[in-house]
Amino acid sequence: MAKAPAPTEAQRLAALRRPAHDPPTRDDRACYVCLGERPSIAVKHDDPFCSARCAREYYGFPLAVDQSR
């Protein structure tokens, strides 16, 4: 069985900065990142973010990955 490649230095450092869990939800229905109003479905499911963009920003994932290279 083939071994998985070792993580690069950048991946290792990014993992150290990445939060381990979701932030607490706010009582005022505001997004944890941009403070904009969260959609009702996000409030219903206790999602602390208003969009995938804010979630990606919080967790430190890139918004777009170029797969063509």
HUHUNOR-V173978 format. One record per pair of residues at least 12 apart in sequence whose C-alpha atoms are under 7 Angstrom apart, sorted by the first residue. I is the first residue (numbers start at 1). J is the second residue. If there is no record, write none. Layout:
i:I j:J
i:I j:J
This chain:
i:18 j:59
i:18 j:60
i:19 j:59
i:23 j:48
i:24 j:48
i:25 j:46
i:25 j:47
i:25 j:48
i:29 j:43
i:31 j:48
i:31 j:49
i:31 j:50
i:32 j:48
i:32 j:49
i:33 j:49
i:33 j:54
i:33 j:58
i:37 j:50
i:38 j:50
